[in-house]
Amino acid sequence: MNKYDAIIIGTGQAGPSLAARFATAGMTVAIIERHKFGGTCVNTGCIPTKTMVASAYAAHVARRGALYGFAVGGDVRVDMKRVKARKDEVSGRSNKGVEEWLRGLNNCRVIQGHARFQSSHTIVVNDEVLQADKIFINIGGRASVPAMPGIGEVPFLTNSSMMEVDFLPEHLVVVGGSYIGLEFAQMYRRFGSEVTIVEMGPRLIGREDKDISQAVREIVENEGIRIRLNAKCISLAKRDGGVAVHTECDDGPPDVLGSHVLLAVGRIPNTHDLGLDRAGIATDERGYIVVDDQLQTKVPGIWALGDCNGRGAFTHTSYNDYEIVADNLFNADHRRVSDRIQAYALYIDPPLGRCGMSDAEIRKSGRPALIAKYPMVRVSRAFEKGETQGFIKICIDAETKQILGAAILGTGGDEVIHVLLDVMYAKAPYTVIQRAMHIHPTVAEYLPTVLSKLEPFA
Ligand SMILES: Cc1cc2nc3c(=O)[nH]c(=O)nc-3n(C[C@H](O)[C@H](O)[C@H](O)COP(=O)(O)OP(=O)(O)OC[C@H]3O[C@@H](n4cnc5c(N)ncnc54)[C@H](O)[C@@H]3O)c2cc1C
């Protein structure tokens, strides 16, 4: 049996950094990957999609050339083979970088294969048994494929198989109007496809506040994306060489006919084939590994990090999991998941940057709050760039004057939100931002103006 100081399963956003931490501290570590180094973000998630979002943005700007004073000499046509090649190049560089980094570490053994628990502290991979007192699970998740009628008869795409598409679907039907679905929908519309979003709920991105859902809807509809809400009992069928997505929507004909269908209806953790029961590791009713505030499972010496623990579904939450675990182990720190503030972005164009509580969460908390909302059309940087869609919204605790939550849907929103996020981490009052001198012309320079418009939260 091979004994190590630590075994890490999965090379997502937490595992590789943790392996490096152990290895550079002079401890032995084995890290196991069954598929592609770097996991979801690197191969089928953030990096490839944001690379493609950039291609789509370039095409969009080119089509709007007349507004900026130039002509492109004919229709803007997107060469999907070149879009994919660019995406593969960017994504491949990161994938290779992770693998080379891990293989170059002293004290670190890299194993390719599917890991399974044999007992609480033994792992089997490629018929080899490995043992360690400390085991870290960073196995991520995958696209959920619900058992909807017709799913077995019709070819469908997920975020993973979308990465192999090197042609322009004539009409892409995106089932799921949330974060991943919206990004693909706008991207493919800008590449030149007809796009219809079919969403089961009464509005897009149902987890966001209604005003955000509505503004996002207007943004994508303005680009010609069709939206079907309240789609009940979705089923798929082959039709005229393409796909019919049956929706039973409140309005419009019940079938949406498309050439291709993308399922973007959520993600599930990769916990089903890891032998967790043999280790005595508990999962919740949705399959997420149950962890405490320091990411330890109920079994001593076993931690779960990243998407598989249900405490976050982002690259930054997975990497933050690594930082929490590593600081607690190596620096005798007491970092906790509950110390972090919710923050994320939706990468449509313009992007949505979000931090802290939503309006609904504030309302539920019963805290006395103040709110200010400001349209991007009044932000000079936005109209100089010709990108005036969206708004800035900030909520403040009326007693402590600290920021409770914010949303910036607009040009630069994914970056500017960090001004507010960092002040939240500093637990400083919003007046710090109000008195700061910001650079002109930026979106951030408007934050003091927005904060001067605070009024009671309805
Ligand atoms: C389309 C899309 C876009 C996204 N965009 C963003 C974004 O813009 N920003 C953001 O923050 N997040 C984004 N995300 C989410 C982000 O990709 C994930 O949250 C992030 O990758 C964290 O994953 P992880 O560390 O939990 O594990 P993962 O990156 O999923 O990696 C887990 C690894 O474990 C391996 N593995 C699983 N089981 C085993 C086993 N039994 N044995 C061996 N190896 C195993 C897998 O092969 C995989 O390589 C996006 C996701 C998708 C799908």
The ligand as an SDF file (V2000), in Angstrom:
LIG
                    3D

 53 58  0  0  0  0  0  0  0  0999 V2000
  -20.5760   26.8860  -18.4430 C   0  0  0  0  0  0  0  0  0  0  0  0
  -20.0350   27.2630  -17.1040 C   0  0  0  0  0  0  0  0  0  0  0  0
  -19.5540   28.5320  -16.9020 C   0  0  0  0  0  0  0  0  0  0  0  0
  -19.0570   28.8910  -15.6610 C   0  0  0  0  0  0  0  0  0  0  0  0
  -18.6020   30.1610  -15.4880 N   0  0  0  0  0  0  0  0  0  0  0  0
  -18.1170   30.5360  -14.2920 C   0  0  0  0  0  0  0  0  0  0  0  0
  -17.6260   31.8560  -14.0980 C   0  0  0  0  0  0  0  0  0  0  0  0
  -17.6260   32.6750  -14.9940 O   0  0  0  0  0  0  0  0  0  0  0  0
  -17.1260   32.1680  -12.8790 N   0  0  0  0  0  0  0  0  0  0  0  0
  -17.0940   31.2710  -11.8410 C   0  0  0  0  0  0  0  0  0  0  0  0
  -16.6330   31.6090  -10.7600 O   0  0  0  0  0  0  0  0  0  0  0  0
  -17.5590   30.0100  -12.0090 N   0  0  0  0  0  0  0  0  0  0  0  0
  -18.0620   29.6320  -13.1980 C   0  0  0  0  0  0  0  0  0  0  0  0
  -18.5110   28.3500  -13.3720 N   0  0  0  0  0  0  0  0  0  0  0  0
  -18.4330   27.3970  -12.2270 C   0  0  0  0  0  0  0  0  0  0  0  0
  -17.0070   26.8780  -12.0800 C   0  0  0  0  0  0  0  0  0  0  0  0
  -16.5630   26.3240  -13.2790 O   0  0  0  0  0  0  0  0  0  0  0  0
  -16.8930   25.8540  -10.9500 C   0  0  0  0  0  0  0  0  0  0  0  0
  -17.5440   26.3660   -9.8220 O   0  0  0  0  0  0  0  0  0  0  0  0
  -15.4180   25.6240  -10.6490 C   0  0  0  0  0  0  0  0  0  0  0  0
  -14.8280   24.9720  -11.7310 O   0  0  0  0  0  0  0  0  0  0  0  0
  -15.1430   24.9240   -9.3380 C   0  0  0  0  0  0  0  0  0  0  0  0
  -15.0950   23.5780   -9.5060 O   0  0  0  0  0  0  0  0  0  0  0  0
  -14.4400   22.5870   -8.4510 P   0  0  0  0  0  0  0  0  0  0  0  0
  -13.1430   23.0740   -7.9340 O   0  0  0  0  0  0  0  0  0  0  0  0
  -15.4740   22.2710   -7.4650 O   0  0  0  0  0  0  0  0  0  0  0  0
  -14.2010   21.2850   -9.3360 O   0  0  0  0  0  0  0  0  0  0  0  0
  -14.1350   21.0500  -10.8850 P   0  0  0  0  0  0  0  0  0  0  0  0
  -13.4770   22.1960  -11.5700 O   0  0  0  0  0  0  0  0  0  0  0  0
  -15.4610   20.6430  -11.3730 O   0  0  0  0  0  0  0  0  0  0  0  0
  -13.1230   19.8390  -10.9780 O   0  0  0  0  0  0  0  0  0  0  0  0
  -13.3690   18.5890  -10.4260 C   0  0  0  0  0  0  0  0  0  0  0  0
  -12.4080   17.6020  -11.0420 C   0  0  0  0  0  0  0  0  0  0  0  0
  -12.5130   16.3650  -10.3480 O   0  0  0  0  0  0  0  0  0  0  0  0
  -12.4140   15.3110  -11.2600 C   0  0  0  0  0  0  0  0  0  0  0  0
  -13.0700   14.1330  -10.6690 N   0  0  0  0  0  0  0  0  0  0  0  0
  -14.3730   13.9820  -10.3380 C   0  0  0  0  0  0  0  0  0  0  0  0
  -14.5860   12.7980   -9.7660 N   0  0  0  0  0  0  0  0  0  0  0  0
  -13.3950   12.1640   -9.7350 C   0  0  0  0  0  0  0  0  0  0  0  0
  -12.9640   10.8930   -9.2640 C   0  0  0  0  0  0  0  0  0  0  0  0
  -13.8220   10.0490   -8.6840 N   0  0  0  0  0  0  0  0  0  0  0  0
  -11.6710   10.5690   -9.4010 N   0  0  0  0  0  0  0  0  0  0  0  0
  -10.7890   11.4320   -9.9650 C   0  0  0  0  0  0  0  0  0  0  0  0
  -11.1330   12.6430  -10.4110 N   0  0  0  0  0  0  0  0  0  0  0  0
  -12.4230   13.0170  -10.3050 C   0  0  0  0  0  0  0  0  0  0  0  0
  -13.1280   15.8370  -12.4870 C   0  0  0  0  0  0  0  0  0  0  0  0
  -12.7090   15.1600  -13.6600 O   0  0  0  0  0  0  0  0  0  0  0  0
  -12.6990   17.3030  -12.4950 C   0  0  0  0  0  0  0  0  0  0  0  0
  -11.5450   17.5100  -13.2720 O   0  0  0  0  0  0  0  0  0  0  0  0
  -19.0080   27.9420  -14.6030 C   0  0  0  0  0  0  0  0  0  0  0  0
  -19.4670   26.6460  -14.8100 C   0  0  0  0  0  0  0  0  0  0  0  0
  -19.9750   26.3000  -16.0440 C   0  0  0  0  0  0  0  0  0  0  0  0
  -20.4600   24.8990  -16.2490 C   0  0  0  0  0  0  0  0  0  0  0  0
  1  2  1  0
  2  3  1  0
  2 52  2  0
  3  4  2  0
  4  5  1  0
  4 50  1  0
  5  6  2  0
  6  7  1  0
  6 13  1  0
  7  8  2  0
  7  9  1  0
  9 10  1  0
 10 11  2  0
 10 12  1  0
 12 13  2  0
 13 14  1  0
 14 15  1  0
 14 50  1  0
 15 16  1  0
 16 17  1  0
 16 18  1  0
 18 19  1  0
 18 20  1  0
 20 21  1  0
 20 22  1  0
 22 23  1  0
 23 24  1  0
 24 25  2  0
 24 26  1  0
 24 27  1  0
 27 28  1  0
 28 29  2  0
 28 30  1  0
 28 31  1  0
 31 32  1  0
 32 33  1  0
 33 34  1  0
 33 48  1  0
 34 35  1  0
 35 36  1  0
 35 46  1  0
 36 37  1  0
 36 45  1  0
 37 38  2  0
 38 39  1  0
 39 40  1  0
 39 45  2  0
 40 41  1  0
 40 42  2  0
 42 43  1  0
 43 44  2  0
 44 45  1  0
 46 47  1  0
 46 48  1  0
 48 49  1  0
 50 51  2  0
 51 52  1  0
 52 53  1  0
M  END
$$$$
